[in-house]
Amino acid sequence: MLIAKGLALREMHGLPRGRFLPFLIRTLPQPDHIIHLYVEPREAHARVLARGTEAERLEDLESLRDAYQSLPEFPCFTSIPADGPPSEVLARVQTAISGAGG
């Protein structure tokens, strides 16, 4: 849900929710399921550094995690750890989808 990402980024930077993104949440059809793939900030930071193609500060990754978790919509998300091999993460996602009736 890209709207959630926009709201989390606004929260991270101390900005109010605004009017447009909440309008979209109210207006657009509700998703059947929202899957939130997460990696602990230290692991995410290590991955970014290992790629060597971009830069992220650990503090920013921690702030973004906290911002996501503070969203009022967050309790409806299914959070899935994405810190394993891709095949394991895929299996977790497939299990979450099949468990949700999808």
N, C-alpha and C positions, 0 to 999 in steps of 0.2 A: 504494500500500500504506500505509494509514493507520497500521499498526503501526510501520512504519519511521519515519514522522513522529514518533510518540510516543517511539520510542527515540532519535531524533536530538534531540528537545527535552530529554529526560532527560540525554543526553550534554552538550548545550550548557550546561545548568545544573549540571553536575557531579554529577548523581544517578546511582546505580547502575541497571543495566538492570531491576532488580526481578525479580519472578517471573511476574507475569501476562502481560506482553507476550511474553517468551520462550516461555512455555507456549503462547500462541496461535500463535506461529511454528512450534513443533513439532507442534501438534495440527491446525491448519487445513490444508486441501489447499494444496499449493504452487502459486503462480500459474504460468501458462505463460510469462509475460513481465512484467518490471517496467520500466516506462519512467520515467525520472527527468528531468523537464523542469527545466533550470536556467538561471538568469540570473546573471551575475556580480554580486556584492553591490553594487558601485558603480552599476550600471545599475538593479538592483532598488530601491536607495535613491532614485535619481533618479525612478523611476516612482512610488514612494510619495509623494514630495514633490510631484510634479506633480499627483497626484490630489487632494491636500490634504484628504483625508477621514480620514486616520489618521497615526500617527507610528511610525516605526521608526528605530532607531539603526543606522548603518552597522556598528558593532562587533557588534551582535546578528546582523545578516545574515551577516557574515563568520563568526561563531561557529557559526551554524546550518549554513552551507556546510561548515565543517570537521567538524562533528558528523556530518552525513550521510556525508561521505567516510571517516570513521573507523569507521562501522558495519561489522561483519564481513560483513554481507550485501551491502554496496555493490558489490563487484566483480561481482556477478551482475546488477546494474542496467544497463540500456541508457541511458546519459546522452545527452540530446538538448538542444542549445542552443535556448533559447526566446527569444532576443533579437532575432528578426527579425519581420517582419509575420506576422500569424496564418496567412495562406495558406502561407508558407514553413515555419512550425513544423508545421502540419498535414501538409504534404508529408513532412517529416522523420519524423513519427510514423508515417504510413502506410507509408513505406519501411521503418522499423524493424519494424513489424508484419508486413509481407509477407515481409521477410527472415527473420523468425523462424518462418515457416510458418503464420502466422495470417492 
